[in-house]
Every structure is written in C-alpha cells, then in structure tokens.
Amino acid sequence: LNQGKNQCCPMPGLLVLREILSKKIAKLYQSQFSPESEITITAGATQALFTAIMSLINQGDEVIIFEPAYDCYRPTILLAGGTPISYTLTAPHFKINWNDIKDLITPKTKLIIINNPHNPLGTILTSDDITNLVQLTKDTQINIISDEVYEHLVYDGLQHESILKYPELKNRTMAVYSFGKTFHVTGWKLGYIVGPEILMKSFRYIHQWNVFSVNSFLQYAIAEYLENEESYL
C-alpha cells in the first residue's frame, strides 16, 4: 500500500502472480498452463466457481454433483438454467461408486463437479477415482470443474490427486483454488482458476463484466509470498 499499488490489475490478474502459479502447477502436478491465457485470478474461489458454471451451462443442461456439497454449486447451476443431478455420498466411507455415476449420465449431461479434498466430508479422491472419471467421460463432450481449494490440506502421508495431472482431461477441465483457504485468510476473497484457453476465453468474458479484476495490492503481496514454496508446502 505504501508503494502506491492501488490501481486495477489487468483483467485476468497480475501477470507476475500468474507466472508464479504456472511454475507451481508445473512443479507439483507436472502440467503446463500458460500464465497469459490459461490462469485467471478471481475474487475468491466462490466467484471462480460461479463464473465457471455460468460459462459452461445453458438452459436444460444437466450437471452431476456429489452431495453433501459446497453450498454454491446447486444454486449457481439453477441460476444458469441447468438441472443439478445429485449423487449422495453415504457413510461410513463416503466413496463414489463410479458405476452409479455412469447410470446418471444422459445426453443432456454437460458438466461434472468434483470437490477434492471434499467440503464438508473431508474425503479425498484417489488416482483410481480420477482414472474412473477419465474412462467415464472419454469420447464425450462432458466438461469437469474440479474444486481443489483444500489442495494443501492433505494428511497421513498422502498426496493431493489434482485433476491437472491428467492430460486426458486437460482440454475440458477447469480447476479452482483459494489463497484464502491455503493461507487462512478467507476474508481476503482471493483465488484463481486454471483451465485450457478454449474454456478460459468463455470464463473471462463473464469475469470481465462481473468483477473485471480483483484486489490489486494483495496480488502483489501473494506473488512475493509464493516465491518461497515452503509458504504453501
């Protein structure tokens, strides 16, 4: 603030921050995303989720969600004119039976939203889960939104299984992240979304007329903070 960094950033977010995130993704998930065209800084993860759903869903489209679910999924799908198709995760393990998901898919299925690690259940998806998702959506036009805001809160020696690690899904997946969750500053309302240019163009068209760009001086601060990878690892 004392340096006068109070003016609007570019619409997709501060480039130096997007460049650092691109390097972070490449190192953690062995996947390359362009900071110029495939990463956008958002006003928190909820805005990213809202804008992504709005950019993908039209009247009559069906969206598969896993419930209990983060509370913005269902109302945003309805606002976009879509129909939420719910799969209920059951105790004691709250695991997904992918054969059941296959039965939920129809010609109207446009999107599947996954949440990993899951809010509110705390469960995580395994490589087997993502492999099942790859097979289930192969040769379809189904897009995927992967809500990964708790990516760095995985315990017991396990690793986060990001959707970004799977090249088979890269061209039709958008992944959402949150600085607020990672750094315990949810009131800052700052996150980002990663996805292929073809989907990001539609996302940015809505983002531009929704918030245009987000908090500038905090983007500078986070870019500096992320230079030390131990801050998030």
Secondary structure as GFF3:
##gff-version 3
##sequence-region A 1 233
A	DSSP	alpha_helix	15	29	.	.	.	ID=ss1
A	DSSP	beta_strand	39	42	.	.	.	ID=ss2
A	DSSP	alpha_helix	45	56	.	.	.	ID=ss3
A	DSSP	beta_strand	62	67	.	.	.	ID=ss4
A	DSSP	alpha_helix	73	79	.	.	.	ID=ss5
A	DSSP	beta_strand	83	88	.	.	.	ID=ss6
A	DSSP	alpha_helix	98	104	.	.	.	ID=ss7
A	DSSP	beta_strand	109	115	.	.	.	ID=ss8
A	DSSP	alpha_helix	127	137	.	.	.	ID=ss9
A	DSSP	beta_strand	143	147	.	.	.	ID=ss10
A	DSSP	three_ten_helix	163	165	.	.	.	ID=ss11
A	DSSP	three_ten_helix	167	172	.	.	.	ID=ss12
A	DSSP	beta_strand	173	178	.	.	.	ID=ss13
A	DSSP	alpha_helix	179	183	.	.	.	ID=ss14
A	DSSP	three_ten_helix	186	188	.	.	.	ID=ss15
A	DSSP	beta_strand	191	194	.	.	.	ID=ss16
A	DSSP	alpha_helix	197	210	.	.	.	ID=ss17
A	DSSP	alpha_helix	216	225	.	.	.	ID=ss18
A	DSSP	three_ten_helix	229	231	.	.	.	ID=ss19
###
